[in-house]
Amino acid sequence: MNLRFALLFAFAATTLAAAQEAKPALAPERHEYVLHNFQTESGVVLPEAHLVYGTYGHLNAAGDNAILLPSHYMANLRGYEWLMKTPQYPAGALDPGQLFLVTTELFGNGRSSSPSNTPEPFHGPRFPVMTIRDNVRAVHQMLVEELHVRHLKAVIGFSMGAQQAFQWAVSYPGFMDRIVATSGTAKTYGHGIVRLEGQIAAIAADETFHNGDYTAPPARGLEAFAVVWTGWLYSQEWWRQELWRGRAKPGTTLAQYIDDMRHHFIPGADANDLILQMRTWELNDVGNTPASEAGAAAADVHLAFAGNERAALESIKVPVLFMPSATDLYFPVTDARFESQSIRAVTLLPIPSLWGHPAGAGASTADKDFLNSHIALFLAGKPVIGEAVTGAGVLP
């Protein structure tokens, strides 16, 4: 498998390359939902906000077989096929033949409303910074008004998708039966913000960037961004053991591997789009959730948390399967352990992997099998044994 697809595996369409090789019977139906006069959390109103999403399977007559899979950084609607059951992978936790799977694309990915595809006065750097809550609120409206989904079996998210899963459980606590969060936390802490600022600075340092008003892609800045991001993607031990060789063509040197990442990290991505989603990532904090949205059901009404993420996490009513990667440099396992102390019904189950952040998206065969087996048990209401968590009620 070439390096370009190996990188997309981690961030955009985790199993698309494998799917093409094996030709599984997975084909999402693409949809686009338009929200008119969408008011962002920053106060900016977009005349039209476009939300791209995909569906697998069909909503049953009872309306109780829907699962939401919110996208991660710069991902498209195929980013969760590693979780889906196919003839080639019968161990998949999610069966599109039995479930209605909805995959959404974050604002800023270049297909949903983004700096790169929105007309003036919101084009490029003038596009408003979107929050995780903006994304969750937009998807909630789409589910209810367009798909007529009023309850979810689960919200399952990787990375920025995990951020959304936690926000769903706080903003709409009665809307789903349970959530699963892999390689992601409910708040972005200081070290994560420093990392993201470094990656933004790498793009902005290109003199052709012009504060986001570039006339051609800031190529050098994008290459610097890719190298900085690569340094955080996998664990240090992953590099020491040269596990990258399993993703490279035979005979590839480390220098060639790094150079390929430099030039093909997220091919075709727009610089302003990349920065927008990093700003969304930086701002994530369930503790800043305001009083319930006007459209929320009465049962979902809650008080604002005044910036207290612990109080927000304590408000979660549904069971949570929390699966950090044991070697994640983006969302350290220590952050997950800290947050778990405030969740009443949590199973904390670290992924025993050297693959760093992408372990939460099934980066290796072992990671994929570990995730699917435990998520399948959790969705079925069967026991999943995790770490002991001080101050929280761990599910049996």
FENNOR-V790787 format. One record per backbone hydrogen bond with DSSP energy under -1.0 kcal/mol. CO is the residue of the C=O (numbers start at 0). NH is the residue of the N-H. If there is no record, write none. Layout:
<<CO;NH> <CO;NH>>
This chain:
<<1;5> <2;6> <3;7> <4;8> <6;10> <7;11> <7;12> <11;75> <12;15> <14;18> <15;19> <16;20> <17;21> <18;22> <23;25> <28;54> <30;52> <32;50> <34;48> <37;45> <39;42> <43;39> <45;37> <46;36> <48;34> <49;112> <50;32> <51;104> <52;30> <53;102> <54;28> <55;100> <59;62> <64;99> <65;152> <66;101> <67;155> <68;103> <71;74> <75;78> <77;80> <79;82> <80;83> <82;93> <88;85> <88;91> <93;84> <94;97> <94;98> <99;66> <100;55> <101;68> <102;53> <105;108> <112;107> <114;123> <118;121> <122;125> <123;126> <130;134> <131;135> <132;136> <133;137> <134;138> <135;139> <136;140> <137;141> <138;142> <139;143> <140;144> <141;145> <141;146> <142;148> <151;176> <153;67> <154;179> <156;181> <157;160> <158;162> <159;163> <160;164> <161;165> <162;166> <163;167> <164;168> <165;169> <166;170> <167;171> <171;174> <174;151> <177;154> <178;320> <179;156> <180;322> <181;158> <185;285> <188;192> <189;193> <190;194> <191;195> <192;196> <193;197> <194;198> <195;199> <196;200> <197;201> <198;202> <199;203> <200;204> <202;205> <205;208> <208;211> <209;212> <216;218> <217;221> <218;222> <219;223> <220;224> <221;225> <222;226> <223;227> <224;228> <225;229> <226;230> <228;231> <228;232> <232;356> <234;238> <235;239> <236;240> <237;242> <238;241> <241;244> <242;245> <243;246> <248;251> <252;256> <253;257> <254;258> <255;259> <256;260> <257;261> <258;262> <259;263> <265;268> <269;273> <270;274> <271;275> <272;276> <273;277> <274;278> <275;279> <276;280> <277;281> <278;282> <280;283> <283;187> <284;287> <285;288> <286;306> <288;304> <292;295> <296;299> <297;300> <304;307> <307;311> <308;312> <309;313> <312;315> <318;178> <319;346> <320;180> <321;348> <322;182> <323;350> <324;327> <331;334> <331;335> <332;336> <333;337> <334;338> <335;339> <338;341> <339;342> <343;392> <344;319> <346;321> <347;386> <350;325> <350;352> <355;358> <356;359> <357;360> <357;362> <358;361> <363;367> <364;368> <365;369> <366;370> <367;371> <368;372> <369;373> <370;374> <371;375> <372;376> <373;377> <374;378> <375;379> <376;381> <377;380> <388;391> <392;345>>
